[in-house]
Amino acid sequence: MNNFTAFGDRTALMQAAASRMAKAVTDAIVARGAACLALSGGSTPEPAYSALAAMRLDWQSITLALVDERFVPPEDDASNEKMIQRAFAPAFAQGAQFKPMFFAASTVAQAAERAELLYAPLRIDLAVMGMGNDGHTASWFPGVAAHALDPDKQRAVIDVHAPHAAGSPDRLTLTRSAYNRAACGLLLITGQDKRERVERAAGELIDTNPVAALFAPGAPALEIFWAA
């Protein structure tokens, strides 16, 4: 598989991921004076985020955004925003900016409309993606996210209802078209089962194995970091 790197352990994977993110933002700042990372939630990437936050970077020029979010307030343990605020506390203290997806609203669709105003103008230099055992990435869950996976839908953020999703069935997520506008992608996965699923993804249907969208025509160049 092209652009696939295997690491001896998860600690090495997280350090490499932090270094890759640091390079992306540093290159973007040199090129245009600003940088933006779109970050996935979940437990897997937090050590990489903490390692990145400890680096001496031009944090005042860096914006952190989300790949997806649960429709829960930031104080909820299921909130991706809560994890980002925790992991990047040193970076925020040095001036990093954050773009939330969650907004208190009557419906998740209304929250997505507000998030759209923040996310539509973003120029994402690197989107850090994860993957669930069911093949979902972002909040593109099999069988329920066709509207988010439509490459012709130009919105940046949309709502998704995934009845079996952990934390909250109501989600906000980058659309496939928003991901496709990113300069590049980085997929972080662990475990043999996920490696095998990713290796099959390029030949599978996106609706049933959404991670396949990361390999489809129009997607940005993707690097895959894996450890057992």
TORKOL-4160 file (C-alpha; in steps of 0.2 Angstrom, whole numbers, padded with zeros to 4 digits, m for minus):
228
<pt num="1" X="0000" Y="0000" Z="0000"/>
<pt num="2" X="0007" Y="0017" Z="m0005"/>
<pt num="3" X="0012" Y="0029" Z="0009"/>
<pt num="4" X="0009" Y="0016" Z="0022"/>
<pt num="5" X="0021" Y="0017" Z="0037"/>
<pt num="6" X="0021" Y="0003" Z="0051"/>
<pt num="7" X="0029" Y="0007" Z="0068"/>
<pt num="8" X="0036" Y="m0004" Z="0081"/>
<pt num="9" X="0024" Y="0002" Z="0094"/>
<pt num="10" X="0010" Y="0014" Z="0097"/>
<pt num="11" X="0022" Y="0026" Z="0106"/>
<pt num="12" X="0033" Y="0028" Z="0091"/>
<pt num="13" X="0017" Y="0030" Z="0080"/>
<pt num="14" X="0011" Y="0044" Z="0091"/>
<pt num="15" X="0028" Y="0053" Z="0090"/>
<pt num="16" X="0029" Y="0051" Z="0072"/>
<pt num="17" X="0011" Y="0058" Z="0070"/>
<pt num="18" X="0016" Y="0073" Z="0081"/>
<pt num="19" X="0031" Y="0076" Z="0070"/>
<pt num="20" X="0021" Y="0075" Z="0054"/>
<pt num="21" X="0008" Y="0087" Z="0060"/>
<pt num="22" X="0022" Y="0099" Z="0066"/>
<pt num="23" X="0029" Y="0099" Z="0048"/>
<pt num="24" X="0012" Y="0102" Z="0040"/>
<pt num="25" X="0009" Y="0118" Z="0050"/>
<pt num="26" X="0027" Y="0124" Z="0049"/>
<pt num="27" X="0027" Y="0122" Z="0030"/>
<pt num="28" X="0010" Y="0131" Z="0029"/>
<pt num="29" X="0016" Y="0145" Z="0040"/>
<pt num="30" X="0031" Y="0148" Z="0029"/>
<pt num="31" X="0021" Y="0147" Z="0013"/>
<pt num="32" X="0006" Y="0158" Z="0018"/>
<pt num="33" X="0008" Y="0164" Z="0036"/>
<pt num="34" X="m0005" Y="0153" Z="0044"/>
<pt num="35" X="m0010" Y="0135" Z="0046"/>
<pt num="36" X="m0025" Y="0124" Z="0050"/>
<pt num="37" X="m0026" Y="0106" Z="0057"/>
<pt num="38" X="m0042" Y="0097" Z="0056"/>
<pt num="39" X="m0042" Y="0084" Z="0070"/>
<pt num="40" X="m0051" Y="0068" Z="0074"/>
<pt num="41" X="m0057" Y="0064" Z="0091"/>
<pt num="42" X="m0057" Y="0047" Z="0100"/>
<pt num="43" X="m0044" Y="0040" Z="0112"/>
<pt num="44" X="m0031" Y="0034" Z="0099"/>
<pt num="45" X="m0024" Y="0051" Z="0093"/>
<pt num="46" X="m0023" Y="0060" Z="0110"/>
<pt num="47" X="m0005" Y="0056" Z="0114"/>
<pt num="48" X="0000" Y="0063" Z="0097"/>
<pt num="49" X="m0009" Y="0079" Z="0101"/>
<pt num="50" X="m0001" Y="0081" Z="0118"/>
<pt num="51" X="0016" Y="0078" Z="0110"/>
<pt num="52" X="0012" Y="0091" Z="0097"/>
<pt num="53" X="0006" Y="0104" Z="0110"/>
<pt num="54" X="0022" Y="0102" Z="0119"/>
<pt num="55" X="0032" Y="0108" Z="0104"/>
<pt num="56" X="0039" Y="0125" Z="0101"/>
<pt num="57" X="0029" Y="0131" Z="0086"/>
<pt num="58" X="0021" Y="0148" Z="0081"/>
<pt num="59" X="0005" Y="0144" Z="0089"/>
<pt num="60" X="m0002" Y="0161" Z="0086"/>
<pt num="61" X="m0003" Y="0157" Z="0068"/>
<pt num="62" X="m0011" Y="0140" Z="0070"/>
<pt num="63" X="m0030" Y="0136" Z="0070"/>
<pt num="64" X="m0036" Y="0119" Z="0076"/>
<pt num="65" X="m0052" Y="0112" Z="0069"/>
<pt num="66" X="m0062" Y="0096" Z="0071"/>
<pt num="67" X="m0065" Y="0082" Z="0058"/>
<pt num="68" X="m0081" Y="0078" Z="0068"/>
<pt num="69" X="m0090" Y="0081" Z="0084"/>
<pt num="70" X="m0104" Y="0073" Z="0094"/>
<pt num="71" X="m0119" Y="0083" Z="0098"/>
<pt num="72" X="m0115" Y="0085" Z="0116"/>
<pt num="73" X="m0109" Y="0100" Z="0126"/>
<pt num="74" X="m0090" Y="0103" Z="0128"/>
<pt num="75" X="m0091" Y="0097" Z="0147"/>
<pt num="76" X="m0097" Y="0080" Z="0142"/>
<pt num="77" X="m0084" Y="0066" Z="0142"/>
<pt num="78" X="m0090" Y="0061" Z="0125"/>
<pt num="79" X="m0085" Y="0078" Z="0117"/>
<pt num="80" X="m0071" Y="0079" Z="0105"/>
<pt num="81" X="m0069" Y="0097" Z="0110"/>
<pt num="82" X="m0066" Y="0093" Z="0128"/>
<pt num="83" X="m0052" Y="0081" Z="0123"/>
<pt num="84" X="m0044" Y="0094" Z="0111"/>
<pt num="85" X="m0045" Y="0107" Z="0125"/>
<pt num="86" X="m0036" Y="0095" Z="0137"/>
<pt num="87" X="m0023" Y="0089" Z="0125"/>
<pt num="88" X="m0018" Y="0106" Z="0117"/>
<pt num="89" X="m0019" Y="0116" Z="0133"/>
<pt num="90" X="m0001" Y="0122" Z="0132"/>
<pt num="91" X="m0004" Y="0127" Z="0114"/>
<pt num="92" X="m0020" Y="0137" Z="0118"/>
<pt num="93" X="m0010" Y="0146" Z="0132"/>
<pt num="94" X="0002" Y="0152" Z="0118"/>
<pt num="95" X="m0011" Y="0158" Z="0106"/>
<pt num="96" X="m0018" Y="0144" Z="0096"/>
<pt num="97" X="m0036" Y="0146" Z="0089"/>
<pt num="98" X="m0050" Y="0133" Z="0090"/>
<pt num="99" X="m0065" Y="0131" Z="0079"/>
<pt num="100" X="m0079" Y="0122" Z="0088"/>
<pt num="101" X="m0092" Y="0112" Z="0079"/>
<pt num="102" X="m0104" Y="0110" Z="0093"/>
<pt num="103" X="m0116" Y="0124" Z="0097"/>
<pt num="104" X="m0131" Y="0124" Z="0109"/>
<pt num="105" X="m0146" Y="0123" Z="0097"/>
<pt num="106" X="m0163" Y="0115" Z="0097"/>
<pt num="107" X="m0157" Y="0102" Z="0084"/>
<pt num="108" X="m0141" Y="0095" Z="0077"/>
<pt num="109" X="m0145" Y="0102" Z="0060"/>
<pt num="110" X="m0146" Y="0120" Z="0067"/>
<pt num="111" X="m0129" Y="0117" Z="0076"/>
<pt num="112" X="m0122" Y="0111" Z="0059"/>
<pt num="113" X="m0128" Y="0128" Z="0051"/>
<pt num="114" X="m0118" Y="0138" Z="0064"/>
<pt num="115" X="m0103" Y="0127" Z="0062"/>
<pt num="116" X="m0104" Y="0129" Z="0043"/>
<pt num="117" X="m0101" Y="0148" Z="0045"/>
<pt num="118" X="m0084" Y="0144" Z="0054"/>
<pt num="119" X="m0078" Y="0130" Z="0043"/>
<pt num="120" X="m0083" Y="0135" Z="0026"/>
<pt num="121" X="m0069" Y="0148" Z="0025"/>
<pt num="122" X="m0055" Y="0136" Z="0032"/>
<pt num="123" X="m0040" Y="0131" Z="0022"/>
<pt num="124" X="m0036" Y="0114" Z="0030"/>
<pt num="125" X="m0017" Y="0110" Z="0028"/>
<pt num="126" X="m0019" Y="0092" Z="0036"/>
<pt num="127" X="m0034" Y="0082" Z="0041"/>
<pt num="128" X="m0030" Y="0069" Z="0054"/>
<pt num="129" X="m0042" Y="0055" Z="0052"/>
<pt num="130" X="m0046" Y="0039" Z="0062"/>
<pt num="131" X="m0056" Y="0024" Z="0058"/>
<pt num="132" X="m0069" Y="0013" Z="0068"/>
<pt num="133" X="m0070" Y="m0006" Z="0067"/>
<pt num="134" X="m0085" Y="m0004" Z="0055"/>
<pt num="135" X="m0075" Y="0006" Z="0043"/>
<pt num="136" X="m0082" Y="0023" Z="0047"/>
<pt num="137" X="m0070" Y="0038" Z="0047"/>
<pt num="138" X="m0075" Y="0056" Z="0052"/>
<pt num="139" X="m0094" Y="0053" Z="0056"/>
<pt num="140" X="m0097" Y="0044" Z="0040"/>
<pt num="141" X="m0105" Y="0029" Z="0046"/>
<pt num="142" X="m0110" Y="0015" Z="0035"/>
<pt num="143" X="m0127" Y="0016" Z="0027"/>
<pt num="144" X="m0132" Y="0033" Z="0035"/>
<pt num="145" X="m0120" Y="0046" Z="0029"/>
<pt num="146" X="m0124" Y="0046" Z="0010"/>
<pt num="147" X="m0127" Y="0065" Z="0011"/>
<pt num="148" X="m0111" Y="0068" Z="0019"/>
<pt num="149" X="m0101" Y="0057" Z="0007"/>
<pt num="150" X="m0108" Y="0065" Z="m0008"/>
<pt num="151" X="m0093" Y="0073" Z="m0017"/>
<pt num="152" X="m0104" Y="0086" Z="m0025"/>
<pt num="153" X="m0111" Y="0093" Z="m0009"/>
<pt num="154" X="m0101" Y="0109" Z="m0006"/>
<pt num="155" X="m0105" Y="0112" Z="0012"/>
<pt num="156" X="m0091" Y="0110" Z="0024"/>
<pt num="157" X="m0101" Y="0103" Z="0039"/>
<pt num="158" X="m0117" Y="0093" Z="0040"/>
<pt num="159" X="m0127" Y="0083" Z="0053"/>
<pt num="160" X="m0128" Y="0064" Z="0053"/>
<pt num="161" X="m0139" Y="0053" Z="0063"/>
<pt num="162" X="m0130" Y="0036" Z="0067"/>
<pt num="163" X="m0141" Y="0026" Z="0079"/>
<pt num="164" X="m0127" Y="0014" Z="0084"/>
<pt num="165" X="m0113" Y="0027" Z="0086"/>
<pt num="166" X="m0104" Y="0028" Z="0103"/>
<pt num="167" X="m0106" Y="0044" Z="0113"/>
<pt num="168" X="m0121" Y="0051" Z="0104"/>
<pt num="169" X="m0131" Y="0046" Z="0088"/>
<pt num="170" X="m0132" Y="0064" Z="0083"/>
<pt num="171" X="m0116" Y="0070" Z="0075"/>
<pt num="172" X="m0108" Y="0085" Z="0066"/>
<pt num="173" X="m0095" Y="0081" Z="0053"/>
<pt num="174" X="m0084" Y="0087" Z="0039"/>
<pt num="175" X="m0092" Y="0082" Z="0022"/>
<pt num="176" X="m0082" Y="0072" Z="0010"/>
<pt num="177" X="m0080" Y="0088" Z="m0001"/>
<pt num="178" X="m0073" Y="0098" Z="0013"/>
<pt num="179" X="m0060" Y="0084" Z="0016"/>
<pt num="180" X="m0056" Y="0083" Z="m0002"/>
<pt num="181" X="m0052" Y="0102" Z="m0001"/>
<pt num="182" X="m0038" Y="0098" Z="0012"/>
<pt num="183" X="m0020" Y="0099" Z="0006"/>
<pt num="184" X="m0017" Y="0081" Z="0013"/>
<pt num="185" X="m0023" Y="0068" Z="0025"/>
<pt num="186" X="m0015" Y="0057" Z="0038"/>
<pt num="187" X="m0024" Y="0041" Z="0044"/>
<pt num="188" X="m0019" Y="0035" Z="0061"/>
<pt num="189" X="m0024" Y="0016" Z="0065"/>
<pt num="190" X="m0019" Y="0003" Z="0077"/>
<pt num="191" X="m0022" Y="m0016" Z="0077"/>
<pt num="192" X="m0022" Y="m0029" Z="0064"/>
<pt num="193" X="m0040" Y="m0029" Z="0060"/>
<pt num="194" X="m0040" Y="m0011" Z="0055"/>
<pt num="195" X="m0025" Y="m0013" Z="0045"/>
<pt num="196" X="m0034" Y="m0027" Z="0035"/>
<pt num="197" X="m0049" Y="m0016" Z="0033"/>
<pt num="198" X="m0039" Y="m0002" Z="0026"/>
<pt num="199" X="m0030" Y="m0013" Z="0014"/>
<pt num="200" X="m0046" Y="m0019" Z="0007"/>
<pt num="201" X="m0054" Y="m0001" Z="0006"/>
<pt num="202" X="m0048" Y="0005" Z="m0011"/>
<pt num="203" X="m0059" Y="m0009" Z="m0019"/>
<pt num="204" X="m0075" Y="m0008" Z="m0009"/>
<pt num="205" X="m0090" Y="0003" Z="m0010"/>
<pt num="206" X="m0089" Y="0019" Z="0000"/>
<pt num="207" X="m0107" Y="0018" Z="0007"/>
<pt num="208" X="m0103" Y="0002" Z="0016"/>
<pt num="209" X="m0085" Y="0005" Z="0020"/>
<pt num="210" X="m0084" Y="0024" Z="0021"/>
<pt num="211" X="m0065" Y="0024" Z="0024"/>
<pt num="212" X="m0064" Y="0020" Z="0005"/>
<pt num="213" X="m0068" Y="0038" Z="0002"/>
<pt num="214" X="m0050" Y="0043" Z="0008"/>
<pt num="215" X="m0043" Y="0033" Z="m0007"/>
<pt num="216" X="m0056" Y="0038" Z="m0020"/>
<pt num="217" X="m0052" Y="0050" Z="m0035"/>
<pt num="218" X="m0052" Y="0068" Z="m0029"/>
<pt num="219" X="m0046" Y="0064" Z="m0011"/>
<pt num="220" X="m0030" Y="0073" Z="m0005"/>
<pt num="221" X="m0014" Y="0063" Z="m0004"/>
<pt num="222" X="m0015" Y="0051" Z="0011"/>
<pt num="223" X="m0002" Y="0045" Z="0023"/>
<pt num="224" X="m0006" Y="0030" Z="0034"/>
<pt num="225" X="0003" Y="0027" Z="0050"/>
<pt num="226" X="0000" Y="0010" Z="0059"/>
<pt num="227" X="0005" Y="0001" Z="0074"/>
<pt num="228" X="m0001" Y="m0016" Z="0081"/>
